[in-house]
Amino acid sequence: MWLEHQAPQWREHCGNEDMERWKSRIFSLRTRMLAFVRQVLAFATGEVLETNWRMLEGKLAKVQTVDQLLRDHVDFLDSCLKQCMLTTSKLLGVSRSARIRMQLLTRLAGLRQIDDHHVGVCLVPGVLQYSAGQVQCRSSH
């Protein structure tokens, strides 16, 4: 999506203030979404995986049977899933819903086709339209 926002239709002023405000909101939302994803990734890797990995390494140093190894590994996986909040169905539903909305937004903001049939979409009525791979910016003169 970032590369698509480098295209001329995103960088050049199109002459329509509504369109410019819409582009500004898209840039702002993209920045906030990226910050959120980075925070979740930092939490999962730094706080959950790294901590649990160190504990697993300590346990593996004392392992004497394959059964102990498997049990410690399953405990590691379970604790990682639980601490990353990936075991509660309600939280998984919220996460899935957020991911679907983000994907939809990136499709719309990235001016991509909505389906395989190149359906035309009016992103901002009377201002920006996407149809058959072409973007048209119309000023409201």
URBEL-V864459 format. One record per backbone hydrogen bond with DSSP energy under -1.0 kcal/mol. NH is the residue of the N-H (numbers start at 1). CO is the residue of the C=O. E is the energy in kcal/mol with one decimal. If there is no record, write none. Layout:
nh: {NH/NH}
co: {CO/CO}
e: {E/E}
This chain:
nh: {5/6/7/10/11/12/20/21/22/23/24/25/26/27/28/29/30/31/32/33/34/35/36/37/38/39/40/41/42/43/44/45/46/47/48/49/50/52/53/54/55/56/57/58/59/60/61/62/69/70/71/72/73/74/75/76/77/78/79/80/81/82/83/84/85/86/92/93/94/95/96/97/98/99/100/101/102/103/104/105/106/107/108/109/110/111/112/118/121/123/124/127/128/129/130/131/134/136/138}
co: {1/3/4/7/7/8/16/17/18/19/20/21/22/23/24/25/26/27/28/29/30/31/32/33/34/35/36/37/38/39/40/41/42/43/43/44/45/48/49/50/51/52/53/54/55/56/57/59/65/66/67/68/69/70/71/72/73/74/75/76/77/78/79/80/82/81/88/89/90/91/92/93/94/95/96/97/98/99/100/101/102/103/104/105/106/108/107/115/130/128/128/124/124/136/121/134/131/129/127}
e: {-1.7/-1.4/-1.4/-1.6/-1.6/-2.8/-2.1/-2.4/-2.2/-2.6/-2.1/-2.3/-2.1/-2.4/-2.3/-2.7/-2.6/-2.0/-2.2/-2.7/-2.3/-2.2/-2.2/-2.5/-2.3/-2.1/-2.5/-2.5/-2.6/-2.4/-2.8/-2.6/-2.5/-1.6/-1.5/-3.0/-2.0/-2.5/-2.6/-2.0/-1.7/-2.4/-2.7/-1.9/-2.1/-2.9/-1.4/-1.2/-1.8/-2.8/-2.5/-2.7/-2.3/-2.6/-2.4/-2.2/-2.4/-2.8/-2.6/-2.2/-2.5/-2.6/-2.6/-1.8/-1.3/-3.0/-2.3/-2.2/-1.9/-2.6/-2.6/-2.4/-2.5/-2.3/-2.5/-2.2/-2.4/-2.4/-2.3/-2.6/-2.6/-1.9/-2.5/-3.6/-2.1/-1.1/-2.7/-1.2/-3.1/-1.2/-1.5/-3.0/-1.7/-2.0/-2.7/-2.3/-1.9/-2.4/-3.6}
